[in-house]
Amino acid sequence: MPKKLRQKPKICYRSTTVYWLCSKNLTTSITSIMLLFRPLVGIRMNSLTVKGAYNSLVLPNPAYRKFSVTSYYLNKNLIDSRNHEKEVVSQHARQEIPAEIFEKKQVISRRIPGETPQENDLKSRFPASLHFEKEAVPTLLPRPGVPAPNKYPLARLYDALTKKTEPELIYEAEPHKLYFVFCYAFALLFMIYGLNAFHIGSGLAWDMYENNDLKLAETQKKIQLVMHLGIVTVLSAMPFLAGIAFLFVPSRLVRRIWYLPPVSSTGKMRPDGQAFVKFTTHPLLPNRPTPVYTFPLGELQKSITAKIYSGKGFYGTNDSSFFFFLKEKGKRIPFVVDRKGFFWGDGRVFDLLFSDDPIEKVENAKKIDDIYGDMIRERKHKEHELKKELGFGWRTKASAKLMKEDIQKLRQLVSNKNVPTVKNEEKEDTQINKKS
């Protein structure tokens, strides 16, 4: 029983009838009915508890009568609102986690492909420190719900991808900060080299024009000056344009690639069954919108001789080239895709998506290391046969043998040129004359 009650209720009952006395403006018919049937239900008097206090129809504090069977609330609207506030507070209290765990969760979410918004500011283009080796460490985790690499056949992976009904993220590159550093460094280097070459070359051309060591006439001097300046301009423009080209390279770096299934916005399959590929790159200037490109599947092609799947690394895409190219049909400038990043499935899926080869050919194709290994083994086998055939000094003997063969071929070519060729018509005339 609370200590502070403004008006203490009194309970009076005669046999089976109970009368409830409280403040004059308060009606408690439900409570009176329960007290009326108390002897029939078997509720003891000590199980009836009174909590709270009230003095009018507007209750500042919630009050209710608690029985062993149920509880009846007074001023229900106020109580419901306060209970809702308590639930919100309790849920918020349950959601509170330590700062260290929250920070770890944020770090993990930033490393999941597709979960972090990609910024285009100047800060996101350069490393925070000069320790560039930290930027070379992979940071992206495998995306949840994506098939494990090098575990399933290619046909099964491709079937799972084509059955998607929503856009699926299939690639995300690591941060391209080192690419920006090296591209801008080479751009600055080549542009300074071009300007310096033009400055030195133009100075020498003017010195030759003013000194006139060859004692040329005025018109000849001017012609010579124009020729020298033209040569200097062309030679210095080559490195300068190369520097400008390096500035454009980051705008061709692919950041994310999505596979867009042949499903319309209404959820129905497209009548032509055409799937698309969407990807994003870096803007040329910082703080600009992210460029987005969308192509029909098959419009972007890798090189015929290039292979994305190398069998190295987690996704089987690592190679000494560090990147591969995707070229749009009819265009010369390709897009650059970093080999270090998140790949849906593994590199075999990308060999299939960005080429016209069937699944069987891509599945049975050899890895890059296997191709190089076969070439090296074939070369060693030929060297072993030559060594066995020619003996000591087999390299010199083999080169001398090749030189003799080349000389004989040249002699045959020269002798064939000296022999007069007879036309077919002349041969036919001579044969007719002989018969006659």
JORA-V588560 format. One record per backbone hydrogen bond with DSSP energy under -0.5 kcal/mol. CO is the residue of the C=O (numbers start at 0). NH is the residue of the N-H. E is the energy in kcal/mol with one decimal. If there is no record, write none. Layout:
BEGIN
CO_NH_E, CO_NH_E
END
This chain:
BEGIN
2_4_-0.9, 9_20_-1.7, 11_18_-3.8, 13_16_-3.1, 16_13_-3.3, 18_11_-1.8, 18_20_-0.5, 20_9_-1.5, 22_25_-1.3, 27_31_-1.8, 28_32_-2.1, 29_33_-2.1, 30_34_-2.2, 31_35_-1.8, 32_36_-1.7, 34_37_-0.9, 36_40_-2.3, 37_41_-2.1, 37_42_-1.6, 41_43_-0.5, 43_46_-0.6, 44_47_-1.2, 46_48_-0.7, 48_50_-0.5, 48_65_-1.1, 49_1_-0.5, 50_63_-1.0, 56_58_-0.8, 57_59_-0.6, 62_73_-1.7, 63_50_-1.2, 63_65_-0.5, 64_66_-0.6, 64_71_-1.6, 65_48_-1.3, 69_66_-2.0, 70_72_-0.5, 71_64_-1.5, 73_62_-0.6, 74_78_-1.7, 75_79_-2.8, 76_80_-2.0, 77_81_-2.0, 78_82_-2.7, 79_83_-2.3, 80_84_-1.9, 81_85_-2.2, 82_86_-2.4, 83_87_-2.4, 84_88_-2.5, 85_89_-2.8, 86_90_-2.8, 87_91_-2.5, 88_92_-2.3, 89_93_-2.3, 90_94_-2.0, 91_95_-1.0, 97_101_-2.1, 98_102_-2.3, 99_103_-2.2, 100_104_-2.3, 101_105_-2.0, 102_106_-2.2, 103_107_-2.4, 104_108_-2.5, 105_109_-1.9, 106_110_-1.0, 107_110_-0.6, 107_111_-0.5, 108_111_-0.8, 110_112_-0.5, 110_140_-3.0, 111_114_-1.8, 116_118_-0.5, 119_286_-2.9, 121_124_-1.2, 122_125_-0.8, 129_131_-1.8, 130_133_-1.3, 130_134_-0.5, 131_134_-0.7, 131_135_-0.8, 133_136_-0.9, 140_112_-0.7, 142_145_-1.4, 146_344_-0.5, 147_150_-0.9, 152_156_-1.9, 153_157_-2.8, 154_158_-2.0, 155_159_-2.1, 156_160_-1.9, 157_161_-2.4, 158_162_-1.1, 160_163_-1.4, 167_169_-0.5, 167_258_-3.1, 169_343_-2.5, 170_256_-2.2, 171_341_-3.0, 175_179_-2.0, 176_180_-2.2, 177_181_-2.5, 178_182_-2.5, 179_183_-2.5, 180_184_-2.2, 181_185_-2.7, 182_186_-2.4, 183_187_-2.5, 184_188_-2.4, 185_189_-2.7, 186_190_-2.2, 187_191_-2.3, 188_192_-2.3, 189_193_-2.4, 190_194_-2.4, 191_195_-2.7, 192_196_-2.4, 193_197_-2.2, 194_198_-2.3, 195_199_-2.6, 196_200_-2.7, 197_201_-2.5, 198_202_-1.7, 199_203_-2.2, 200_204_-2.2, 201_205_-2.2, 202_206_-2.1, 203_207_-2.5, 204_208_-1.8, 205_209_-2.4, 206_210_-2.9, 207_211_-1.9, 211_214_-1.4, 216_220_-2.5, 217_221_-2.2, 218_222_-2.3, 219_223_-2.6, 220_224_-2.4, 221_225_-2.6, 222_226_-2.3, 223_227_-2.5, 224_228_-2.7, 225_229_-2.3, 226_230_-2.4, 227_231_-2.6, 228_232_-2.5, 229_233_-2.3, 230_234_-2.5, 231_235_-2.4, 232_236_-1.8, 233_237_-1.2, 234_238_-0.8, 235_239_-1.3, 236_240_-2.8, 237_241_-1.8, 238_242_-2.1, 239_243_-1.8, 240_244_-2.2, 241_245_-1.8, 242_246_-1.2, 243_247_-1.0, 244_247_-0.6, 244_248_-0.8, 245_249_-0.6, 247_250_-0.7, 248_251_-2.2, 249_252_-1.2, 249_281_-0.8, 251_335_-2.6, 252_281_-0.6, 254_172_-2.7, 255_279_-1.8, 256_169_-2.5, 256_170_-1.4, 257_259_-0.6, 257_277_-2.2, 258_167_-2.3, 258_260_-0.7, 259_275_-2.4, 260_262_-2.6, 261_269_-2.5, 263_266_-1.7, 267_263_-3.5, 269_272_-0.6, 272_274_-0.5, 274_296_-2.9, 275_259_-2.8, 276_294_-2.7, 277_257_-3.9, 278_292_-2.8, 279_254_-3.2, 279_255_-0.8, 284_287_-0.6, 290_280_-1.5, 292_278_-2.3, 294_276_-3.0, 295_298_-2.5, 295_299_-0.5, 298_328_-1.5, 300_326_-3.0, 307_309_-0.7, 309_368_-0.6, 311_317_-1.7, 314_346_-2.0, 315_309_-2.9, 315_310_-1.6, 318_321_-1.1, 321_338_-2.6, 323_336_-2.7, 325_334_-3.0, 326_300_-2.4, 327_330_-2.1, 331_333_-0.6, 334_325_-2.3, 335_253_-2.7, 336_323_-2.2, 338_340_-0.8, 339_173_-1.4, 341_171_-1.6, 343_345_-0.9, 345_348_-1.2, 345_349_-0.7, 346_350_-1.9, 347_351_-1.6, 348_352_-2.3, 349_353_-2.2, 351_354_-0.9, 353_301_-2.5, 357_361_-1.9, 358_362_-2.8, 359_363_-2.2, 360_364_-0.7, 366_370_-2.1, 367_371_-2.5, 368_372_-2.5, 369_373_-2.3, 370_374_-2.1, 371_375_-2.4, 372_376_-2.5, 373_377_-2.4, 374_378_-2.1, 375_379_-2.4, 376_380_-2.1, 377_381_-2.0, 378_382_-2.3, 379_383_-2.2, 380_384_-1.9, 381_385_-2.4, 382_386_-2.4, 383_387_-2.0, 384_388_-2.0, 385_389_-3.0, 386_390_-1.6, 390_393_-0.9, 392_396_-2.3, 393_397_-2.4, 394_398_-2.2, 395_399_-2.4, 396_400_-2.3, 397_401_-2.0, 398_402_-2.0, 399_403_-2.2, 400_404_-2.0, 401_405_-2.1, 402_406_-2.3, 403_407_-2.4, 404_408_-1.9, 405_409_-2.1, 406_410_-2.3, 407_411_-2.2, 408_412_-2.1, 409_413_-2.4, 410_414_-2.8, 411_415_-2.2, 412_416_-1.5, 413_417_-1.7, 414_418_-1.5, 422_426_-1.8, 423_427_-2.1, 424_428_-2.1, 425_429_-2.4, 426_430_-2.1, 427_431_-2.0, 428_432_-2.3, 429_433_-2.0, 430_434_-1.7, 431_435_-2.0
END
